[in-house]
C-alpha cells in the first residue's frame, strides 16, 4: 500500500477510534413501549441505574405506549441509529406483533444489543373449578373432541403463544379468550371462567393456582419441585417471557458492542440479580451476537405458531 494511503488509513482509524471512545457524550433515551408501572416499565427501571452508572450518562426512560407496544417500537425503528435512542422491548412487541399487525418494522429493523431477563412460563390451572390436577388430566380434557378454554392478554401475547405451542406439541384443543392483561385473566381463572392460563409460576404463588409443568428445558431455581414438560414424558419446550435492549438498524457495531458489554456487567451484578429475584424475575444475559441469533429464531418460530393458530 502506498505510504500516503497507509497514512490516511491510520488517521481515519484514529479518528474513528477517538469518536467511539467518547461515546456516549450525552444522555441516552430508553424507549419503553408500555405505560409506566407495567411489567415492561418496572423491569426497565431495574436495569436503568446500572447502565447510567457504567455509561457515565443519564438514561432517560420515555414511555411510548400503545397497540401492544408497536407504537413505541415503530417510533424507535425510525430514530437516528446513533446510539442515543435504544429500546427496552419484550418478546411480544418484537416477535409476534409484526406477524399479526401491519407494522412498519420487522426482524431486519433492529440491532439486538442484549437479553436482560427471561422468565420461563408454566401451565396453570385451578383444580377447584376444572378438576384438573395433572398434565395427563389436562391432555385428556383437551384431546379428541374435547376442548378447554385458555385465556390471557390479547392475541399475539406470550400467554397466547404459549397456548399455541402447547396445543401444537401435544395435539390439544383450546379456545382462546382474550382479557386485558394478566391480572384480569388470573381473576377469571380463580372464578372458574377459564380452564388454563399460561404464565410464569409466580402467578401460581400469588393466586394459589396449581402449576402443572414448566415449559422450559430445565427446572426453575425458585420452583424446584415443578417438573418440566419433558420430565413428565412430553416434548421439551422452551417458552419464556423475555426482555432485551435493541437499537435501530444501522447503529454502529462498536456502539452496539459497548452497550452489550455494559449490559452484561449490569445483568450479572449482585445488585441487579438481587433486585430481580425480589420481583420474581430471572436475569439472563445474552451478548449481542448470541441475542441476535436467538431473536431471529424466536421471530421465525412465533410466525409459525401464529400461522398455525390462524392469526398470521
SEROGU-213476 format. One line per 10 residues: number of its first residue (from 0); for each residue x, y, z of C-alpha. Coordinates in steps of 0.1 Angstrom, whole numbers. Layout:
<rs>
NUM) X:Y:Z; ...
</rs>
This chain:
<rs>
0) 0:0:0; 14:35:-9; 26:54:21; 1:82:16; -28:58:16; -15:40:46; -11:73:65; -47:82:55; -60:49:67; -42:53:100
10) -56:88:105; -91:76:97; -88:47:122; -75:70:149; -104:95:143; -130:67:144; -115:52:175; -115:85:192; -151:92:183; -161:58:196
20) -141:63:228; -161:93:236; -195:76:233; -218:84:250; -213:121:250; -248:130:260; -279:115:276; -295:83:260; -332:79:255; -345:45:266
30) -378:38:248; -403:16:268; -433:8:246; -457:3:275; -472:25:302; -454:34:335; -459:9:362; -464:-22:340; -441:-52:339; -420:-39:310
40) -416:-5:326; -408:-19:360; -380:-42:347; -366:-14:325; -363:8:356; -344:-20:373; -317:-21:347; -316:17:341; -294:28:372; -267:3:364
50) -265:14:327; -263:50:337; -235:44:362; -213:24:338; -220:46:307; -215:78:327; -245:95:311; -281:99:321; -305:73:307; -340:89:303
60) -369:65:301; -396:75:275; -429:56:278; -444:55:243; -473:31:248; -500:18:225; -511:-10:203; -493:-39:220; -461:-19:221; -460:-13:184
70) -463:25:187; -431:28:207; -413:1:186; -423:19:154; -410:52:166; -377:37:178; -372:20:144; -374:54:127; -350:72:150; -314:80:141
80) -291:50:146; -266:69:166; -267:50:199; -287:78:216; -321:61:212; -324:25:223; -353:4:234; -362:-19:262; -385:-44:244; -405:-75:253
90) -409:-107:233; -445:-99:221; -438:-65:207; -407:-77:188; -416:-113:176; -454:-116:175; -469:-82:167; -452:-78:133; -469:-110:123; -505:-100:133
100) -504:-63:125; -492:-42:96; -462:-29:114; -436:-9:95; -408:-28:114; -397:-64:112; -367:-85:122; -344:-66:100; -353:-33:116; -330:-38:146
110) -296:-43:161; -301:-65:191; -279:-54:220; -285:-79:248; -311:-100:266; -318:-88:302; -345:-111:316; -360:-144:306; -388:-159:327; -400:-194:319
120) -437:-200:318; -458:-228:332; -492:-244:326; -515:-230:353; -549:-244:364; -574:-240:392; -584:-276:402; -612:-263:424; -632:-255:393; -616:-275:365
130) -609:-307:384; -576:-309:366; -546:-318:388; -520:-331:363; -508:-328:328; -523:-362:320; -557:-350:331; -553:-318:311; -543:-338:280; -573:-360:284
140) -596:-330:289; -584:-312:257; -579:-342:233; -601:-357:207; -635:-339:206; -628:-322:240; -618:-286:243; -606:-264:271; -608:-226:275; -574:-209:278
150) -570:-172:283; -546:-143:286; -539:-109:272; -549:-101:236; -539:-124:207; -502:-124:200; -492:-121:237; -469:-146:253; -497:-165:271; -514:-169:237
160) -481:-180:220; -476:-204:249; -510:-219:245; -504:-223:208; -471:-241:214; -488:-263:240; -516:-272:215; -492:-279:187; -468:-300:208; -495:-322:224
170) -522:-320:198; -547:-303:221; -578:-283:215; -582:-249:231; -605:-219:227; -585:-188:235; -604:-160:253; -586:-126:254; -586:-104:286; -570:-70:291
180) -540:-84:310; -526:-109:334; -545:-96:364; -579:-99:348; -570:-134:334; -560:-146:369; -593:-134:383; -611:-153:355; -592:-185:364; -599:-180:401
190) -636:-177:393; -636:-208:370; -645:-189:339; -614:-203:321; -595:-236:324; -559:-228:316; -536:-199:319; -500:-199:305; -478:-176:325; -449:-176:350
200) -451:-198:380; -451:-166:401; -488:-164:393; -493:-197:410; -478:-184:441; -497:-151:440; -532:-166:433; -528:-201:447; -531:-218:413; -517:-252:405
210) -487:-252:381; -487:-285:362; -455:-282:342; -427:-258:334; -425:-251:296; -386:-249:298; -356:-272:293; -348:-273:330; -364:-266:363; -368:-231:378
220) -345:-225:407; -373:-208:426; -397:-236:420; -375:-268:422; -405:-291:427; -421:-281:394; -412:-306:367; -406:-297:331; -428:-310:303; -400:-333:292
230) -397:-347:327; -434:-356:325; -429:-376:293; -439:-348:269; -418:-328:245; -390:-305:257; -403:-269:254; -386:-235:258; -412:-208:261; -403:-177:281
240) -413:-141:286; -381:-122:278; -369:-86:276; -339:-71:259; -323:-40:246; -325:-31:209; -311:-3:187; -324:8:153; -308:-10:124; -276:7:112
250) -263:16:146; -225:13:146; -213:-21:156; -188:-7:181; -216:12:199; -237:-19:200; -208:-39:214; -201:-13:241; -237:-12:251; -238:-50:251
260) -207:-53:273; -221:-27:298; -254:-46:298; -236:-78:307; -219:-61:337; -253:-48:350; -273:-80:345; -246:-102:361; -241:-78:390; -252:-88:426
270) -274:-56:428; -294:-65:397; -297:-102:405; -310:-94:440; -335:-69:427; -348:-92:400; -351:-121:425; -372:-99:448; -397:-94:419; -396:-130:408
280) -377:-123:376; -348:-143:362; -318:-124:349; -304:-138:317; -277:-121:298; -271:-128:261; -245:-107:243; -252:-90:211; -243:-118:186; -260:-146:206
290) -290:-124:212; -293:-116:175; -294:-153:166; -319:-160:194; -341:-131:184; -342:-143:147; -351:-178:158; -379:-165:181; -392:-143:153; -394:-172:129
300) -408:-197:154; -436:-174:166; -445:-167:130; -452:-204:125; -471:-207:158; -493:-177:149; -499:-191:114; -510:-225:129; -533:-206:152; -549:-188:121
310) -536:-154:132; -508:-146:108
</rs>
